[in-house]
């Protein structure tokens, strides 16, 4: 691909939001959510950390993150329109 060298793969959700130019429109709660999800993503990438990560999660915590993520996704879809 012609543009392959110009594309960098980013896994940091806050960096993606910054590049998408929506970070300044986000609430503190939304920024906090992406920061939390980043931490879980990084930990889940390393096999030795998966058990530690699983031990920190409760059903209540997971359900809360899912709810907040769904709300963020709705906001993001509205932002697109």
Buried (B, 14 or more C-beta within 10 A) or exposed (E): EEEEEEEEEEEBBBBBBBEEEBBEEBEEEBBEBBEBBBEBEEBEEEEEEEEEBEEEEEEEEEEEBEEBBEEBEEBBEEEEE
